[in-house]
Amino acid sequence: MRILIDIGHPAQFNYLKIPINILSNEHEVYVSYIKRGKLGDIINQELKYAHHSIIIKQIGKHRGSIFSIIWDANICRLFQFILFIYRNKIDIGVDGGFPLGLALRIMRRKYIQFDDDFERHLTIFLEKHLADKLYLFPSTIKLNFRKSSNIILINALKEWAYLSPTYFFPDNSVLDEYNLQEGNYIF
């Protein structure tokens, strides 16, 4: 299977880094990102020694202005995704944004979406209608929306993903610097 995972900012990458590596053991994984700050450098550095079937590709840009957000990061990116999906025969996409979802729907491909930005009412409304599965984090529970069979509420934060004890090994000597005892403080 050919899977396209789109990354919009570092927290999304931290959330998806481990699944990207696991999926690449059995599938052809494409990781796209929007040119925005150091995001491309972070992804390329973190996946440098990952499985060989991970293909990293910058798709679109974001220069911070309202025009760039509308034109570059959404409209142009939508058409770039359509071409990319067609050329690379993508089967399914995973995203935390909007343009890839619309492109996948246009191309009649499967689409998994996650979101934790409850202030983006219109985006979540569109994702609800585009995604085959929409995973919403706790902050989005505040939204007043009608439940749907494609919506799954998950009791987690994407920022927790890289703190899993399976993958994160804390340096407890740091606690001495702050005169703290292990397990006896609030994070």
LOVEX-364093 format. One line per 4 residues: number of its first residue (from 1); for each residue x, y, z of C-alpha. Coordinates in Angstrom, 1 decimal, padded with zeros to 4 digits, always signed. Layout:
BEGIN
NUM = X Y Z ~ ...
//
This chain:
BEGIN
1 = +000.0 +000.0 +000.0 ~ +001.2 +003.5 -000.7 ~ +000.5 +005.9 +002.2 ~ +000.9 +009.7 +002.1
5 = +001.3 +011.4 +005.5 ~ +001.2 +015.2 +005.5 ~ +002.9 +017.2 +008.2 ~ +001.9 +020.8 +008.9
9 = +004.0 +021.6 +012.0 ~ +006.4 +019.9 +014.4 ~ +003.8 +018.7 +016.9 ~ +002.1 +016.7 +014.1
13 = +005.5 +015.2 +013.2 ~ +006.2 +014.2 +016.8 ~ +002.7 +012.6 +016.9 ~ +003.2 +010.7 +013.7
17 = +007.0 +009.9 +013.7 ~ +006.7 +006.5 +015.3 ~ +003.7 +005.4 +013.1 ~ +005.6 +006.5 +010.0
21 = +008.6 +004.3 +011.0 ~ +006.3 +001.3 +011.8 ~ +004.2 +001.7 +008.6 ~ +007.4 +001.9 +006.5
25 = +008.3 -001.7 +007.4 ~ +005.4 -003.0 +005.4 ~ +004.3 -000.2 +003.1 ~ +005.6 +002.5 +000.8
29 = +005.4 +005.7 +002.9 ~ +005.5 +009.2 +001.6 ~ +005.9 +012.1 +004.0 ~ +005.0 +015.5 +002.7
33 = +005.4 +018.7 +004.5 ~ +004.7 +022.4 +003.9 ~ +007.7 +024.7 +003.7 ~ +007.3 +026.6 +006.9
37 = +010.2 +027.5 +009.2 ~ +012.5 +024.6 +010.1 ~ +009.9 +021.9 +009.6 ~ +011.6 +020.4 +006.6
41 = +015.0 +020.3 +008.3 ~ +013.4 +018.6 +011.4 ~ +011.7 +015.9 +009.3 ~ +014.7 +015.2 +007.2
45 = +017.0 +015.0 +010.2 ~ +014.6 +012.8 +012.2 ~ +013.9 +010.4 +009.3 ~ +017.5 +010.4 +008.0
49 = +018.2 +006.9 +009.3 ~ +014.7 +005.6 +009.0 ~ +013.5 +002.8 +006.8 ~ +014.5 +003.2 +003.1
53 = +010.9 +003.1 +001.9 ~ +010.1 +006.5 +003.4 ~ +010.1 +009.2 +000.7 ~ +010.1 +012.8 +001.9
57 = +008.7 +015.6 -000.3 ~ +008.0 +019.3 +000.3 ~ +004.6 +020.2 -001.1 ~ +003.6 +023.8 -000.9
61 = +004.8 +026.7 +001.3 ~ +003.5 +029.1 +003.9 ~ +005.0 +032.5 +004.2 ~ +002.8 +033.7 +007.1
65 = +000.6 +036.3 +005.3 ~ -003.1 +035.9 +004.9 ~ -002.7 +035.7 +001.2 ~ +000.0 +033.0 +001.5
69 = -002.2 +031.0 +003.8 ~ -005.2 +031.1 +001.4 ~ -003.3 +030.9 -001.9 ~ +000.0 +029.1 -001.3
73 = -000.9 +026.8 +001.7 ~ -004.4 +025.9 +000.5 ~ -005.4 +026.5 -003.1 ~ -002.0 +025.8 -004.8
77 = -001.2 +023.0 -002.4 ~ -004.6 +021.3 -003.3 ~ -003.5 +021.0 -006.9 ~ +000.0 +020.0 -006.0
81 = -001.5 +017.2 -003.9 ~ -003.8 +016.0 -006.7 ~ -000.8 +015.7 -009.1 ~ +001.3 +014.0 -006.4
85 = -001.5 +011.5 -005.6 ~ -002.0 +010.7 -009.3 ~ +001.8 +010.4 -010.2 ~ +002.6 +008.2 -007.1
89 = -000.6 +006.1 -007.1 ~ -001.3 +006.9 -003.4 ~ -003.9 +004.6 -001.8 ~ -004.6 +006.4 +001.5
93 = -003.6 +009.7 +003.2 ~ -003.2 +010.8 +006.8 ~ -003.3 +014.5 +007.6 ~ -003.8 +017.2 +010.2
97 = -004.9 +019.8 +007.7 ~ -007.4 +020.4 +004.9 ~ -005.9 +020.4 +001.3 ~ -004.7 +016.8 +001.3
101 = -008.2 +015.7 +002.5 ~ -009.9 +017.5 -000.4 ~ -007.4 +016.2 -002.9 ~ -007.8 +012.6 -001.7
105 = -011.6 +012.9 -001.9 ~ -011.4 +014.3 -005.4 ~ -009.1 +011.4 -006.3 ~ -011.5 +008.9 -004.6
109 = -008.9 +007.7 -002.1 ~ -009.2 +006.9 +001.6 ~ -008.5 +009.6 +004.1 ~ -007.7 +009.6 +007.8
113 = -007.8 +013.0 +009.5 ~ -006.9 +014.1 +013.0 ~ -007.5 +017.5 +014.6 ~ -007.1 +019.3 +017.9
117 = -007.8 +022.9 +016.9 ~ -011.3 +023.5 +018.2 ~ -011.2 +027.1 +017.2 ~ -011.2 +026.2 +013.5
121 = -015.0 +025.4 +013.3 ~ -015.2 +025.6 +009.5 ~ -012.1 +023.3 +009.0 ~ -013.5 +020.7 +011.4
125 = -016.9 +020.9 +009.6 ~ -015.2 +020.2 +006.3 ~ -013.0 +017.4 +007.7 ~ -016.1 +015.7 +009.1
129 = -017.5 +015.5 +005.6 ~ -014.2 +014.7 +003.8 ~ -012.6 +012.1 +006.1 ~ -013.3 +008.4 +006.2
133 = -012.2 +008.6 +009.8 ~ -011.8 +011.8 +011.8 ~ -009.9 +011.6 +015.1 ~ -010.6 +014.5 +017.4
137 = -008.5 +015.2 +020.5 ~ -010.0 +016.4 +023.9 ~ -009.9 +020.1 +023.1 ~ -012.3 +019.6 +020.2
141 = -014.9 +018.1 +022.5 ~ -015.9 +021.6 +023.3 ~ -017.3 +021.9 +019.8 ~ -021.0 +021.6 +019.3
145 = -021.3 +019.1 +016.5 ~ -023.5 +016.2 +015.6 ~ -021.9 +012.9 +016.2 ~ -021.2 +010.9 +013.2
149 = -020.0 +007.3 +012.5 ~ -016.7 +008.6 +011.1 ~ -015.8 +010.7 +014.2 ~ -013.7 +009.1 +016.9
153 = -012.9 +011.0 +020.1 ~ -009.6 +010.0 +021.6 ~ -008.6 +010.9 +025.1 ~ -005.0 +011.9 +024.4
157 = -002.9 +014.8 +023.3 ~ -000.7 +014.5 +020.2 ~ +002.1 +016.1 +022.2 ~ +002.2 +013.0 +024.5
161 = +003.2 +010.7 +021.6 ~ +006.9 +011.3 +021.9 ~ +006.8 +010.9 +025.7 ~ +005.8 +007.2 +025.5
165 = +008.0 +005.1 +027.9 ~ +008.7 +002.8 +025.1 ~ +010.5 +005.5 +023.1 ~ +011.4 +008.2 +025.6
169 = +014.1 +007.6 +028.2 ~ +014.3 +010.6 +030.7 ~ +017.6 +011.6 +032.2 ~ +016.7 +011.6 +035.9
173 = +019.9 +013.4 +036.9 ~ +018.2 +016.6 +035.7 ~ +015.9 +016.4 +038.7 ~ +018.8 +016.9 +041.0
177 = +019.4 +020.3 +039.5 ~ +015.9 +021.4 +040.6 ~ +016.0 +019.5 +043.9 ~ +013.1 +017.2 +042.8
181 = +012.5 +013.6 +043.6 ~ +011.4 +011.2 +040.9 ~ +007.6 +010.9 +040.7 ~ +007.1 +013.6 +043.3
185 = +006.4 +016.7 +041.2 ~ +003.9 +018.0 +038.6 ~ +005.1 +018.1 +035.0
//
